[in-house]
Amino acid sequence: MHLQKKTLKLVVIATIINATMSDFIKPFEEKTPEIVFEWSDSKTDAQGWLVINSLRGGAAGGGTRMRKGLTKHEVVSLAKTMEIKFSVSGPDIGGAKSGINFDPNDPRKKEVLERWFKAVAPILKSYYGTGGDMNVDEIHEVIPITEEYGIWHPQEGIVNGHYQPKERDKINKIGQLRVGVSKLIEDEDYTPSKKEGYLVADMITGYGVAESVKHYYQLYKNESTEGKKATIQGFGNVGAAAAYFLAQQGVKITAIIDITGALIDKDGLNFEQIKTLFLNRKNNKLTHPNLMPFEQAQTAFWNTKADIFIPAAGSRFVSEDNLSAMLKAGVEVISSGANVPFNDPEIFYGKILNKADENLAVIPDFIANCGMARVFAFLMGKNVKITDDAIFQDVSNVIYKALEKVHQKDNNNRFISRNALQIAIEELS
């Protein structure tokens, strides 16, 4: 009888929370974006959308992604997520996103990107800044292509629209962006190999995801991450870097899964093993002689014992069944390496996220993976110190302060995402 009353109380509390969430999220979710640019490629079946949720502060920012099956709704969702993210990372601008519905493995990918960026070049010059995202590389694709169309840097629109600098200041900010984003990492604390020539852009987002886990345990548990176990979904730049930096903290990686298959070790892979996996990736994908086939690995991966889960495979890939399996496997914290990782139709807070939020600690995407957005904001500052340590520590500090603000609002390690979202929307209002 006592248990029934307790269960009923929890249901009532959850119902009240959901109603409250709906009250303050819906207006933001349902507001029509200020600008929607729609594009159809003249030579392929590619479609593209540039969604600018708002021109808050005179500009908007958000990366460019490509995948087969991408929809306008997904781009709208991501643009709104970026607006929330900028409330954490800065600068005080609107959120945007570019998305192209096209197979990134098609040999015509470069041609499609060239025609896309030519179409949006005037916007990139005036008030929109972009970068890399899923299947689109910042350094090797976005920057060289946009330069062909007279764009000094893909973030030039933010510099012009938000900062409205004088010529000298503009040259300085663009120069800092050029140097900082493409900077080779020289500090061995932040790269698995100086010889391989990894850039800040390659490592920074995954680093922030790992740091968010460290800061969570520090703030909410007064514990270290050393000895914890983690599972990783996706082994591209974000997932692999997150695994690397978590392992550097002393976390054991018990399972990794991506499109090529899964590697499962119940005892956990150590730092040197993860470093080797990182360096042996082919086309940003997991390689190992003992990979379990992807389909076969589904049940095994989600049921692997772990304390930490990092979704970094893409948007809306975590189902309710996946979550239920993880809860049984002992997962206590999720750090969202991917934007909108839960398979909910809602943009921000649906049924699956709510279930996760009320049962464990969920560090939301706009905090956990804000690393690259923060780097852009940092590099647009005045006369910044462009060193590996300055850039990486700035990202760590920003993530810590964001989590600290949530902790001050409510030191309970449940409903972290709800509280963080409420803080962000209140700040944007």
C-alpha positions in Angstrom: 0.0 0.0 0.0 2.8 2.3 0.9 4.6 1.5 -2.4 1.4 2.2 -4.3 1.1 5.6 -2.7 4.7 6.4 -3.4 4.3 5.4 -7.1 1.1 7.5 -7.4 2.9 10.5 -5.9 5.8 10.2 -8.4 3.2 10.0 -11.2 1.5 13.1 -10.0 4.8 15.0 -9.7 5.9 13.9 -13.2 2.5 15.1 -14.6 2.9 18.5 -12.9 6.4 18.8 -14.2 5.4 18.0 -17.7 2.6 20.5 -17.6 4.9 23.2 -16.4 7.5 22.3 -19.0 4.9 22.5 -21.7 3.9 26.0 -20.5 7.3 27.5 -21.0 8.7 25.4 -23.8 5.8 25.4 -26.2 5.9 29.2 -27.1 9.6 28.8 -27.9 9.2 25.6 -29.8 6.2 26.7 -31.8 7.4 30.2 -32.8 8.0 30.4 -36.5 11.7 30.9 -37.4 12.5 34.3 -38.7 14.1 33.0 -41.9 13.8 29.7 -43.8 15.8 29.5 -47.0 14.9 26.5 -49.1 17.1 25.1 -51.9 16.7 22.5 -54.6 19.9 21.4 -56.4 19.7 21.9 -60.2 21.9 18.8 -61.0 20.9 16.2 -58.3 18.0 15.4 -56.1 19.6 17.2 -53.1 17.5 19.5 -51.0 18.7 22.0 -48.5 17.4 24.3 -45.8 18.9 27.1 -43.9 16.8 27.9 -40.9 17.5 31.0 -38.8 15.4 30.8 -35.7 16.1 34.4 -34.8 18.5 37.3 -35.5 18.9 38.0 -31.8 21.9 40.2 -31.5 22.0 40.9 -35.2 23.2 37.5 -36.3 22.7 33.7 -36.1 25.0 30.7 -36.1 24.9 27.0 -36.7 26.7 24.3 -38.6 26.0 22.6 -41.9 25.1 18.9 -41.9 24.3 16.4 -44.7 22.6 13.1 -44.5 20.2 11.1 -46.6 16.6 11.4 -45.3 17.2 14.7 -43.5 14.0 16.8 -43.2 13.2 20.5 -42.8 11.7 19.7 -39.3 15.1 18.3 -38.2 16.8 21.5 -39.3 14.2 23.7 -37.5 14.8 21.6 -34.4 18.5 22.0 -34.6 18.3 25.7 -35.2 16.2 26.2 -32.0 18.7 24.0 -30.1 21.5 26.2 -31.3 19.7 29.3 -29.9 19.6 27.6 -26.5 23.2 26.5 -26.9 24.4 30.1 -27.5 22.8 31.1 -24.1 25.5 28.9 -22.6 28.5 29.3 -25.0 27.9 32.8 -26.2 27.9 35.1 -28.2 24.4 36.5 -27.6 23.1 35.7 -31.0 20.2 33.6 -32.6 20.3 30.0 -33.5 20.5 28.6 -37.0 21.3 25.4 -38.9 21.9 24.3 -42.4 20.9 20.9 -43.6 21.2 19.1 -46.9 19.2 16.0 -47.7 21.8 14.0 -49.7 23.8 10.9 -49.4 27.3 12.0 -48.1 28.9 8.9 -49.6 27.8 10.0 -53.1 30.8 11.0 -55.2 29.0 14.2 -56.1 29.0 15.4 -52.5 31.6 18.1 -53.1 29.7 19.5 -56.1 26.5 19.6 -54.1 28.3 21.5 -51.3 29.8 23.9 -53.7 26.4 24.8 -55.2 24.9 25.0 -51.7 27.5 27.4 -50.4 27.3 29.5 -53.5 23.5 29.9 -52.9 23.9 31.0 -49.3 27.1 33.0 -49.7 25.3 36.4 -49.4 23.8 35.4 -46.1 27.1 34.0 -44.9 28.6 37.4 -45.7 25.9 39.4 -43.8 24.5 37.8 -40.7 24.9 34.0 -40.6 27.9 32.0 -39.5 28.3 28.2 -40.1 30.8 25.4 -39.6 31.0 21.6 -39.9 28.4 19.2 -38.6 27.4 15.6 -39.4 29.2 14.4 -42.5 30.5 17.9 -43.4 34.1 18.7 -42.4 34.8 22.3 -41.2 38.5 22.4 -42.2 38.5 20.4 -45.4 35.1 21.3 -46.9 33.4 24.3 -45.3 36.4 26.7 -45.1 37.9 26.0 -48.6 34.6 26.1 -50.4 33.3 29.3 -48.8 36.6 31.0 -49.5 36.0 30.4 -53.2 32.9 32.6 -52.9 34.6 35.5 -51.2 33.9 34.6 -47.6 36.8 35.4 -45.3 35.7 32.8 -42.8 32.4 30.8 -42.4 31.8 32.9 -39.2 32.2 36.2 -41.0 28.4 36.8 -41.0 28.4 36.7 -37.2 31.4 39.1 -37.0 29.6 41.5 -39.4 26.1 41.2 -38.0 26.7 40.9 -34.3 29.9 42.7 -33.6 29.6 45.3 -36.5 33.4 45.9 -36.1 35.5 48.5 -37.7 37.8 47.2 -40.5 40.8 46.7 -38.2 38.8 44.9 -35.5 37.2 42.7 -38.2 40.5 41.7 -39.6 41.7 40.8 -36.1 38.7 38.7 -35.3 38.7 36.9 -38.6 42.5 36.3 -38.2 41.9 34.8 -34.7 39.2 32.5 -36.1 41.4 31.3 -39.0 44.3 30.5 -36.7 42.4 29.1 -33.8 39.9 26.7 -35.5 42.6 25.2 -37.8 45.3 25.2 -35.1 47.4 22.1 -34.8 47.3 20.8 -31.2 50.8 20.8 -29.8 50.0 20.1 -26.1 50.1 16.3 -25.5 47.4 16.7 -22.9 44.9 17.4 -25.6 45.9 15.1 -28.5 46.4 11.4 -29.0 49.2 12.0 -31.4 51.2 15.1 -32.3 52.5 13.3 -35.3 49.0 12.7 -36.8 48.3 16.4 -36.7 44.9 16.7 -35.0 43.3 20.1 -34.9 41.3 21.9 -32.2 38.2 21.3 -34.4 38.8 17.6 -34.3 39.0 17.2 -30.5 37.2 20.1 -28.8 33.5 18.9 -28.9 34.3 15.4 -27.5 36.6 17.1 -24.9 33.7 19.2 -23.7 31.4 16.1 -23.5 34.0 14.3 -21.3 34.5 17.5 -19.2 30.8 17.7 -18.6 30.8 14.2 -17.0 33.8 15.2 -14.8 32.1 18.4 -13.7 28.8 16.5 -13.0 30.5 14.1 -10.6 32.4 16.9 -9.0 29.3 19.1 -8.4 26.6 16.6 -7.7 28.5 13.6 -6.2 31.7 15.1 -4.9 33.4 12.2 -6.7 36.1 11.6 -9.3 35.3 9.8 -12.6 38.3 7.5 -12.1 37.2 3.8 -12.1 33.7 4.6 -13.6 32.6 2.7 -16.7 31.2 4.2 -19.9 29.5 3.1 -23.1 29.9 5.2 -26.3 27.4 5.3 -29.2 29.2 6.6 -32.3 32.9 6.8 -32.9 33.3 9.8 -35.2 35.1 12.9 -34.0 32.7 13.5 -31.0 32.4 10.0 -29.8 36.0 9.0 -30.3 37.3 12.2 -28.6 34.9 11.8 -25.7 36.1 8.2 -25.2 39.7 9.4 -25.4 39.3 12.1 -22.8 37.1 10.0 -20.5 39.7 7.3 -20.6 42.3 9.9 -19.8 40.4 10.6 -16.6 40.5 7.0 -15.7 37.1 5.9 -17.0 37.0 2.3 -18.4 35.1 2.1 -21.7 33.0 -1.1 -21.7 31.3 -0.8 -25.1 31.5 1.2 -28.3 29.1 0.9 -31.2 28.9 2.6 -34.6 27.6 1.7 -38.0 30.6 -0.7 -38.6 29.8 -2.8 -35.5 30.5 -2.9 -31.8 33.4 -3.7 -29.4 32.3 -4.9 -26.0 34.6 -5.5 -23.0 32.8 -6.0 -19.7 36.0 -5.2 -17.8 36.5 -2.0 -19.7 39.1 -0.7 -22.2 41.9 1.4 -20.6 43.4 4.7 -21.9 46.1 3.0 -24.1 43.6 0.7 -25.7 41.2 3.6 -26.4 44.1 5.7 -27.8 44.9 2.8 -30.2 41.3 2.5 -31.3 41.2 6.3 -31.9 44.3 6.3 -34.0 43.2 3.2 -36.0 39.9 4.6 -37.1 39.2 4.6 -40.9 37.0 7.4 -42.3 36.1 8.3 -38.7 34.7 4.8 -38.1 35.6 2.1 -35.5 37.9 -0.7 -36.7 39.0 -3.8 -34.8 39.4 -7.5 -35.7 36.9 -8.6 -33.1 34.0 -6.3 -34.0 30.6 -7.7 -33.3 28.2 -7.1 -36.3 26.0 -4.1 -35.9 22.7 -5.9 -35.9 23.9 -8.6 -33.6 25.4 -6.0 -31.2 22.2 -4.1 -30.5 21.0 -6.0 -27.5 24.5 -6.6 -26.1 25.5 -2.9 -26.3 22.5 -1.5 -24.6 22.7 -4.1 -21.8 26.4 -3.6 -21.1 27.1 -2.5 -17.5 28.1 1.1 -17.2 27.8 4.3 -15.1 28.1 6.7 -18.1 26.5 6.7 -21.5 27.6 9.0 -24.4 25.2 9.3 -27.3 27.3 10.7 -30.2 25.9 8.9 -33.3 23.5 11.5 -34.5 20.1 13.0 -33.6 17.1 10.9 -32.3 18.9 7.6 -32.2 18.1 6.6 -28.6 14.8 4.8 -28.2 12.7 4.2 -25.1 13.7 0.5 -25.3 17.4 1.6 -25.4 16.8 3.8 -22.3 15.0 1.0 -20.4 17.9 -1.4 -21.1 20.5 1.2 -19.9 18.6 1.8 -16.7 18.7 -1.9 -15.9 22.4 -1.9 -16.8 23.1 0.7 -14.1 23.7 3.9 -16.2 23.5 6.9 -13.9 24.5 9.8 -16.2 24.1 10.6 -19.9 26.2 13.3 -21.5 24.6 14.3 -24.8 27.4 14.3 -27.4 24.8 14.4 -30.1 22.2 17.1 -30.6 18.7 15.9 -29.7 19.8 12.3 -29.0 16.4 10.9 -27.8 13.9 9.7 -30.4 11.1 12.0 -29.4 9.0 14.0 -31.9 9.2 17.1 -29.7 12.1 19.4 -30.2 13.3 19.7 -26.6 11.4 17.7 -24.1 9.5 14.6 -25.0 8.5 11.4 -23.4 11.8 9.6 -23.6 13.9 12.5 -22.4 11.5 13.0 -19.5 11.8 9.4 -18.5 15.6 9.7 -18.7 15.5 13.0 -16.8 13.5 11.6 -13.9 15.5 8.4 -13.5 19.1 9.6 -14.0 21.3 12.6 -14.7 21.0 13.9 -18.3 23.4 16.6 -19.2 21.7 18.3 -22.2 23.3 18.7 -25.6 23.4 22.5 -25.4 25.8 22.2 -22.4 27.6 19.0 -23.1 28.5 19.5 -26.7 28.9 23.3 -26.8 32.6 23.1 -27.3 32.9 24.2 -30.9 30.3 27.0 -30.4 32.3 28.2 -27.5 35.6 28.1 -29.4 34.1 30.4 -32.0 32.9 32.8 -29.3 36.3 32.7 -27.6 38.1 33.4 -30.8 35.9 36.4 -31.6 37.0 38.1 -28.4 39.5 40.9 -28.2 43.2 39.9 -28.5 42.7 36.4 -27.1 45.5 34.1 -26.2 45.5 31.3 -28.8 47.1 28.4 -27.1 45.9 24.8 -26.7 45.5 25.2 -23.0 43.7 28.6 -23.2 41.2 27.2 -25.7 40.5 23.9 -24.1 40.3 25.2 -20.5 38.0 28.0 -21.6 35.5 25.3 -22.9 35.9 23.4 -19.7 35.2 26.5 -17.6 32.1 27.5 -19.5 30.6 24.0 -19.2 31.4 24.0 -15.4 29.7 27.3 -14.9 26.6 26.2 -16.9 26.3 23.0 -14.7 27.0 25.0 -11.6 24.1 27.3 -12.4 21.8 24.3 -12.7 23.1 22.9 -9.5 22.5 26.1 -7.7 18.9 26.0 -8.9 18.4 22.5 -7.7 21.2 20.3 -6.3 19.1 17.1 -6.9 20.7 15.1 -9.7 17.3 14.5 -11.3 15.7 16.8 -13.9 19.0 18.4 -14.8 17.9 18.8 -18.4 14.6 20.4 -17.4 16.2 22.8 -15.1 18.9 23.7 -17.6 16.3 24.3 -20.3 14.2 26.5 -18.0 17.2 28.6 -17.1 18.2 29.0 -20.8 14.7 30.0 -22.0 14.3 32.4 -19.1 17.6 34.1 -20.2 16.4 34.3 -23.8 13.0 35.8 -22.9 
